[in-house]
Amino acid sequence: MSVSNPETTLLLDGAAAAALCGVPPGVMRRWVAEGLPFVRAGKGGKKHYTRRDLERWIERLKETVQEAA
């Protein structure tokens, strides 16, 4: 039997995801339009994200910025 980890199963809506990432909701929508790879479709087509996926995304963004510097 597997045990669910709340860090990976808790889904955040777009506003909460944007707040976690420290960006306005419009930036979150742009990332999704550009193919953000871990968007999860909810009921009614609402987009949701896990905290773990977002933290990984933030780390990738930081690495990209550091490589560009």
Biopython code that builds the backbone (N, CA, C, O; Angstrom):
import numpy as np
from Bio.PDB.StructureBuilder import StructureBuilder

atoms = [
    (1, "MET", "N", (0.838, -1.172, 0.000)),
    (1, "MET", "CA", (0.000, 0.000, 0.000)),
    (1, "MET", "C", (0.890, 1.244, 0.000)),
    (1, "MET", "O", (1.857, 1.318, 0.759)),
    (2, "SER", "N", (0.563, 2.221, -0.852)),
    (2, "SER", "CA", (1.353, 3.446, -0.894)),
    (2, "SER", "C", (0.685, 4.524, -0.049)),
    (2, "SER", "O", (-0.534, 4.545, 0.118)),
    (3, "VAL", "N", (1.500, 5.400, 0.468)),
    (3, "VAL", "CA", (1.007, 6.495, 1.295)),
    (3, "VAL", "C", (1.188, 7.783, 0.509)),
    (3, "VAL", "O", (2.267, 8.038, -0.026)),
    (4, "SER", "N", (0.143, 8.592, 0.436)),
    (4, "SER", "CA", (0.228, 9.863, -0.280)),
    (4, "SER", "C", (1.017, 10.868, 0.537)),
    (4, "SER", "O", (0.884, 10.943, 1.759)),
    (5, "ASN", "N", (1.832, 11.629, -0.150)),
    (5, "ASN", "CA", (2.600, 12.685, 0.474)),
    (5, "ASN", "C", (1.878, 14.003, 0.214)),
    (5, "ASN", "O", (1.708, 14.374, -0.948)),
    (6, "PRO", "N", (1.440, 14.732, 1.257)),
    (6, "PRO", "CA", (0.709, 15.982, 1.045)),
    (6, "PRO", "C", (1.485, 16.996, 0.227)),
    (6, "PRO", "O", (0.881, 17.816, -0.466)),
    (7, "GLU", "N", (2.822, 16.961, 0.292)),
    (7, "GLU", "CA", (3.634, 17.911, -0.475)),
    (7, "GLU", "C", (3.464, 17.700, -1.976)),
    (7, "GLU", "O", (3.588, 18.648, -2.751)),
    (8, "THR", "N", (3.182, 16.477, -2.389)),
    (8, "THR", "CA", (3.074, 16.199, -3.817)),
    (8, "THR", "C", (1.641, 16.105, -4.284)),
    (8, "THR", "O", (1.376, 16.252, -5.477)),
    (9, "THR", "N", (0.696, 15.862, -3.369)),
    (9, "THR", "CA", (-0.683, 15.678, -3.806)),
    (9, "THR", "C", (-1.542, 16.918, -3.624)),
    (9, "THR", "O", (-2.586, 17.031, -4.265)),
    (10, "LEU", "N", (-1.138, 17.848, -2.772)),
    (10, "LEU", "CA", (-1.905, 19.068, -2.569)),
    (10, "LEU", "C", (-1.839, 19.905, -3.836)),
    (10, "LEU", "O", (-0.756, 20.264, -4.297)),
    (11, "LEU", "N", (-2.993, 20.210, -4.390)),
    (11, "LEU", "CA", (-3.025, 20.995, -5.617)),
    (11, "LEU", "C", (-3.316, 22.454, -5.307)),
    (11, "LEU", "O", (-4.202, 22.777, -4.516)),
    (12, "LEU", "N", (-2.549, 23.324, -5.946)),
    (12, "LEU", "CA", (-2.723, 24.765, -5.795)),
    (12, "LEU", "C", (-3.384, 25.319, -7.040)),
    (12, "LEU", "O", (-3.128, 24.843, -8.146)),
    (13, "ASP", "N", (-4.236, 26.326, -6.868)),
    (13, "ASP", "CA", (-4.808, 26.985, -8.041)),
    (13, "ASP", "C", (-3.796, 27.996, -8.581)),
    (13, "ASP", "O", (-2.721, 28.176, -8.009)),
    (14, "GLY", "N", (-4.144, 28.646, -9.672)),
    (14, "GLY", "CA", (-3.218, 29.565, -10.328)),
    (14, "GLY", "C", (-2.764, 30.717, -9.458)),
    (14, "GLY", "O", (-1.590, 31.084, -9.484)),
    (15, "ALA", "N", (-3.674, 31.295, -8.684)),
    (15, "ALA", "CA", (-3.318, 32.428, -7.827)),
    (15, "ALA", "C", (-2.350, 31.990, -6.733)),
    (15, "ALA", "O", (-1.373, 32.686, -6.457)),
    (16, "ALA", "N", (-2.610, 30.850, -6.112)),
    (16, "ALA", "CA", (-1.725, 30.350, -5.055)),
    (16, "ALA", "C", (-0.371, 29.949, -5.640)),
    (16, "ALA", "O", (0.668, 30.164, -5.015)),
    (17, "ALA", "N", (-0.386, 29.373, -6.824)),
    (17, "ALA", "CA", (0.862, 28.981, -7.481)),
    (17, "ALA", "C", (1.698, 30.215, -7.806)),
    (17, "ALA", "O", (2.911, 30.221, -7.595)),
    (18, "ALA", "N", (1.051, 31.253, -8.318)),
    (18, "ALA", "CA", (1.765, 32.485, -8.638)),
    (18, "ALA", "C", (2.367, 33.102, -7.375)),
    (18, "ALA", "O", (3.503, 33.576, -7.393)),
    (19, "ALA", "N", (1.610, 33.094, -6.289)),
    (19, "ALA", "CA", (2.108, 33.647, -5.027)),
    (19, "ALA", "C", (3.317, 32.854, -4.532)),
    (19, "ALA", "O", (4.296, 33.440, -4.069)),
    (20, "LEU", "N", (3.255, 31.534, -4.627)),
    (20, "LEU", "CA", (4.379, 30.703, -4.205)),
    (20, "LEU", "C", (5.628, 31.013, -5.025)),
    (20, "LEU", "O", (6.742, 31.026, -4.500)),
    (21, "CYS", "N", (5.429, 31.262, -6.315)),
    (21, "CYS", "CA", (6.558, 31.561, -7.207)),
    (21, "CYS", "C", (7.010, 33.016, -7.093)),
    (21, "CYS", "O", (8.076, 33.377, -7.593)),
    (22, "GLY", "N", (6.207, 33.844, -6.441)),
    (22, "GLY", "CA", (6.563, 35.251, -6.288)),
    (22, "GLY", "C", (6.373, 36.059, -7.560)),
    (22, "GLY", "O", (7.090, 37.029, -7.806)),
    (23, "VAL", "N", (5.395, 35.646, -8.368)),
    (23, "VAL", "CA", (5.118, 36.349, -9.624)),
    (23, "VAL", "C", (3.630, 36.692, -9.689)),
    (23, "VAL", "O", (2.817, 36.063, -9.011)),
    (24, "PRO", "N", (3.270, 37.690, -10.502)),
    (24, "PRO", "CA", (1.849, 37.992, -10.689)),
    (24, "PRO", "C", (1.145, 36.845, -11.430)),
    (24, "PRO", "O", (1.791, 36.101, -12.168)),
    (25, "PRO", "N", (-0.164, 36.698, -11.241)),
    (25, "PRO", "CA", (-0.901, 35.638, -11.937)),
    (25, "PRO", "C", (-0.726, 35.668, -13.454)),
    (25, "PRO", "O", (-0.763, 34.619, -14.097)),
    (26, "GLY", "N", (-0.538, 36.842, -14.028)),
    (26, "GLY", "CA", (-0.338, 36.937, -15.473)),
    (26, "GLY", "C", (0.921, 36.225, -15.936)),
    (26, "GLY", "O", (0.948, 35.648, -17.023)),
    (27, "VAL", "N", (1.953, 36.263, -15.126)),
    (27, "VAL", "CA", (3.192, 35.553, -15.460)),
    (27, "VAL", "C", (2.938, 34.047, -15.432)),
    (27, "VAL", "O", (3.417, 33.313, -16.297)),
    (28, "MET", "N", (2.191, 33.600, -14.443)),
    (28, "MET", "CA", (1.855, 32.176, -14.358)),
    (28, "MET", "C", (1.088, 31.743, -15.607)),
    (28, "MET", "O", (1.356, 30.683, -16.175)),
    (29, "ARG", "N", (0.138, 32.569, -16.026)),
    (29, "ARG", "CA", (-0.642, 32.242, -17.242)),
    (29, "ARG", "C", (0.264, 32.198, -18.469)),
    (29, "ARG", "O", (0.085, 31.345, -19.338)),
    (30, "ARG", "N", (1.236, 33.110, -18.549)),
    (30, "ARG", "CA", (2.166, 33.110, -19.678)),
    (30, "ARG", "C", (3.013, 31.845, -19.688)),
    (30, "ARG", "O", (3.221, 31.243, -20.741)),
    (31, "TRP", "N", (3.505, 31.437, -18.513)),
    (31, "TRP", "CA", (4.286, 30.209, -18.435)),
    (31, "TRP", "C", (3.464, 29.016, -18.912)),
    (31, "TRP", "O", (3.975, 28.143, -19.614)),
    (32, "VAL", "N", (2.203, 28.983, -18.534)),
    (32, "VAL", "CA", (1.328, 27.881, -18.961)),
    (32, "VAL", "C", (1.157, 27.925, -20.476)),
    (32, "VAL", "O", (1.223, 26.887, -21.135)),
    (33, "ALA", "N", (0.941, 29.105, -21.028)),
    (33, "ALA", "CA", (0.779, 29.250, -22.481)),
    (33, "ALA", "C", (2.041, 28.828, -23.222)),
    (33, "ALA", "O", (1.974, 28.348, -24.354)),
    (34, "GLU", "N", (3.201, 29.011, -22.574)),
    (34, "GLU", "CA", (4.471, 28.637, -23.181)),
    (34, "GLU", "C", (4.805, 27.162, -22.974)),
    (34, "GLU", "O", (5.860, 26.690, -23.397)),
    (35, "GLY", "N", (3.897, 26.440, -22.320)),
    (35, "GLY", "CA", (4.090, 24.999, -22.204)),
    (35, "GLY", "C", (4.624, 24.515, -20.878)),
    (35, "GLY", "O", (5.326, 23.504, -20.832)),
    (36, "LEU", "N", (4.309, 25.213, -19.790)),
    (36, "LEU", "CA", (4.710, 24.750, -18.472)),
    (36, "LEU", "C", (4.362, 23.264, -18.369)),
    (36, "LEU", "O", (3.196, 22.896, -18.518)),
    (37, "PRO", "N", (5.344, 22.415, -18.119)),
    (37, "PRO", "CA", (5.150, 20.978, -18.293)),
    (37, "PRO", "C", (4.343, 20.259, -17.233)),
    (37, "PRO", "O", (3.990, 19.097, -17.438)),
    (38, "PHE", "N", (4.037, 20.877, -16.127)),
    (38, "PHE", "CA", (3.412, 20.119, -15.047)),
    (38, "PHE", "C", (2.055, 20.645, -14.627)),
    (38, "PHE", "O", (1.665, 20.499, -13.469)),
    (39, "VAL", "N", (1.339, 21.247, -15.541)),
    (39, "VAL", "CA", (-0.005, 21.727, -15.243)),
    (39, "VAL", "C", (-0.941, 20.523, -15.180)),
    (39, "VAL", "O", (-0.882, 19.625, -16.020)),
    (40, "ARG", "N", (-1.787, 20.525, -14.186)),
    (40, "ARG", "CA", (-2.756, 19.441, -14.039)),
    (40, "ARG", "C", (-4.147, 20.021, -14.241)),
    (40, "ARG", "O", (-4.527, 20.996, -13.593)),
    (41, "ALA", "N", (-4.887, 19.424, -15.129)),
    (41, "ALA", "CA", (-6.233, 19.919, -15.405)),
    (41, "ALA", "C", (-7.190, 19.438, -14.327)),
    (41, "ALA", "O", (-7.222, 18.255, -13.985)),
    (42, "GLY", "N", (-7.954, 20.355, -13.807)),
    (42, "GLY", "CA", (-8.951, 20.022, -12.796)),
    (42, "GLY", "C", (-10.339, 20.054, -13.404)),
    (42, "GLY", "O", (-10.498, 20.122, -14.623)),
    (43, "LYS", "N", (-11.327, 20.004, -12.554)),
    (43, "LYS", "CA", (-12.713, 20.061, -13.015)),
    (43, "LYS", "C", (-12.971, 21.386, -13.719)),
    (43, "LYS", "O", (-12.507, 22.436, -13.274)),
    (44, "GLY", "N", (-13.692, 21.331, -14.787)),
    (44, "GLY", "CA", (-14.027, 22.542, -15.523)),
    (44, "GLY", "C", (-12.851, 23.159, -16.247)),
    (44, "GLY", "O", (-12.924, 24.315, -16.664)),
    (45, "GLY", "N", (-11.764, 22.414, -16.409)),
    (45, "GLY", "CA", (-10.606, 22.918, -17.126)),
    (45, "GLY", "C", (-9.701, 23.819, -16.311)),
    (45, "GLY", "O", (-8.737, 24.368, -16.845)),
    (46, "LYS", "N", (-9.994, 23.984, -15.012)),
    (46, "LYS", "CA", (-9.119, 24.794, -14.151)),
    (46, "LYS", "C", (-7.752, 24.154, -14.041)),
    (46, "LYS", "O", (-7.629, 22.931, -13.973)),
    (47, "LYS", "N", (-6.735, 24.980, -14.023)),
    (47, "LYS", "CA", (-5.360, 24.477, -13.936)),
    (47, "LYS", "C", (-4.924, 24.424, -12.475)),
    (47, "LYS", "O", (-5.241, 25.311, -11.682)),
    (48, "HIS", "N", (-4.194, 23.372, -12.140)),
    (48, "HIS", "CA", (-3.689, 23.187, -10.792)),
    (48, "HIS", "C", (-2.226, 22.754, -10.852)),
    (48, "HIS", "O", (-1.753, 22.254, -11.873)),
    (49, "TYR", "N", (-1.527, 22.954, -9.749)),
    (49, "TYR", "CA", (-0.096, 22.679, -9.672)),
    (49, "TYR", "C", (0.202, 22.079, -8.303)),
    (49, "TYR", "O", (-0.511, 22.357, -7.339)),
    (50, "THR", "N", (1.250, 21.257, -8.207)),
    (50, "THR", "CA", (1.681, 20.800, -6.886)),
    (50, "THR", "C", (2.824, 21.690, -6.430)),
    (50, "THR", "O", (3.569, 22.243, -7.240)),
    (51, "ARG", "N", (2.944, 21.814, -5.131)),
    (51, "ARG", "CA", (4.024, 22.622, -4.554)),
    (51, "ARG", "C", (5.382, 22.076, -4.991)),
    (51, "ARG", "O", (6.293, 22.840, -5.308)),
    (52, "ARG", "N", (5.506, 20.774, -5.004)),
    (52, "ARG", "CA", (6.774, 20.144, -5.389)),
    (52, "ARG", "C", (7.153, 20.507, -6.829)),
    (52, "ARG", "O", (8.299, 20.868, -7.096)),
    (53, "ASP", "N", (6.207, 20.414, -7.743)),
    (53, "ASP", "CA", (6.481, 20.768, -9.140)),
    (53, "ASP", "C", (6.894, 22.227, -9.258)),
    (53, "ASP", "O", (7.818, 22.558, -10.002)),
    (54, "LEU", "N", (6.207, 23.102, -8.524)),
    (54, "LEU", "CA", (6.538, 24.529, -8.592)),
    (54, "LEU", "C", (7.921, 24.808, -8.023)),
    (54, "LEU", "O", (8.662, 25.624, -8.570)),
    (55, "GLU", "N", (8.273, 24.142, -6.937)),
    (55, "GLU", "CA", (9.598, 24.353, -6.370)),
    (55, "GLU", "C", (10.684, 23.897, -7.343)),
    (55, "GLU", "O", (11.731, 24.536, -7.455)),
    (56, "ARG", "N", (10.436, 22.803, -8.038)),
    (56, "ARG", "CA", (11.392, 22.357, -9.064)),
    (56, "ARG", "C", (11.494, 23.381, -10.186)),
    (56, "ARG", "O", (12.591, 23.663, -10.669)),
    (57, "TRP", "N", (10.365, 23.938, -10.604)),
    (57, "TRP", "CA", (10.336, 24.947, -11.667)),
    (57, "TRP", "C", (11.140, 26.179, -11.240)),
    (57, "TRP", "O", (11.913, 26.718, -12.031)),
    (58, "ILE", "N", (10.962, 26.621, -10.002)),
    (58, "ILE", "CA", (11.692, 27.776, -9.495)),
    (58, "ILE", "C", (13.193, 27.502, -9.518)),
    (58, "ILE", "O", (13.974, 28.374, -9.899)),
    (59, "GLU", "N", (13.599, 26.310, -9.116)),
    (59, "GLU", "CA", (15.024, 25.953, -9.134)),
    (59, "GLU", "C", (15.575, 25.997, -10.560)),
    (59, "GLU", "O", (16.687, 26.477, -10.782)),
    (60, "ARG", "N", (14.800, 25.496, -11.524)),
    (60, "ARG", "CA", (15.246, 25.549, -12.932)),
    (60, "ARG", "C", (15.398, 26.983, -13.397)),
    (60, "ARG", "O", (16.352, 27.312, -14.102)),
    (61, "LEU", "N", (14.465, 27.839, -13.009)),
    (61, "LEU", "CA", (14.558, 29.247, -13.396)),
    (61, "LEU", "C", (15.808, 29.891, -12.801)),
    (61, "LEU", "O", (16.508, 30.644, -13.478)),
    (62, "LYS", "N", (16.084, 29.591, -11.530)),
    (62, "LYS", "CA", (17.283, 30.138, -10.889)),
    (62, "LYS", "C", (18.549, 29.675, -11.601)),
    (62, "LYS", "O", (19.470, 30.465, -11.810)),
    (63, "GLU", "N", (18.599, 28.393, -11.974)),
    (63, "GLU", "CA", (19.765, 27.864, -12.680)),
    (63, "GLU", "C", (19.934, 28.547, -14.030)),
    (63, "GLU", "O", (21.052, 28.861, -14.437)),
    (64, "THR", "N", (18.836, 28.775, -14.714)),
    (64, "THR", "CA", (18.884, 29.450, -16.018)),
    (64, "THR", "C", (19.443, 30.860, -15.879)),
    (64, "THR", "O", (20.264, 31.291, -16.689)),
    (65, "VAL", "N", (19.001, 31.568, -14.862)),
    (65, "VAL", "CA", (19.478, 32.934, -14.633)),
    (65, "VAL", "C", (20.961, 32.919, -14.288)),
    (65, "VAL", "O", (21.715, 33.762, -14.773)),
    (66, "GLN", "N", (21.389, 31.970, -13.456)),
    (66, "GLN", "CA", (22.798, 31.890, -13.076)),
    (66, "GLN", "C", (23.675, 31.541, -14.278)),
    (66, "GLN", "O", (24.782, 32.064, -14.402)),
    (67, "GLU", "N", (23.203, 30.675, -15.155)),
    (67, "GLU", "CA", (23.966, 30.313, -16.350)),
    (67, "GLU", "C", (24.094, 31.478, -17.314)),
    (67, "GLU", "O", (25.104, 31.617, -18.004)),
    (68, "ALA", "N", (23.070, 32.311, -17.357)),
    (68, "ALA", "CA", (23.071, 33.454, -18.260)),
    (68, "ALA", "C", (23.981, 34.584, -17.758)),
    (68, "ALA", "O", (24.428, 35.423, -18.540)),
    (69, "ALA", "N", (24.247, 34.595, -16.458)),
    (69, "ALA", "CA", (25.054, 35.679, -15.875)),
    (69, "ALA", "C", (26.539, 35.493, -16.137)),
    (69, "ALA", "O", (27.348, 36.318, -15.713)),
]
sb = StructureBuilder()
sb.init_structure("model")
sb.init_model(0)
sb.init_chain("A")
sb.init_seg("    ")
for serial, (resi, resn, name, xyz) in enumerate(atoms, 1):
    if name == "N":
        sb.init_residue(resn, " ", resi, " ")
    sb.init_atom(name, np.array(xyz, "f"), 0.0, 1.0, " ", f" {name:<3s}", serial, name[0])
structure = sb.get_structure()
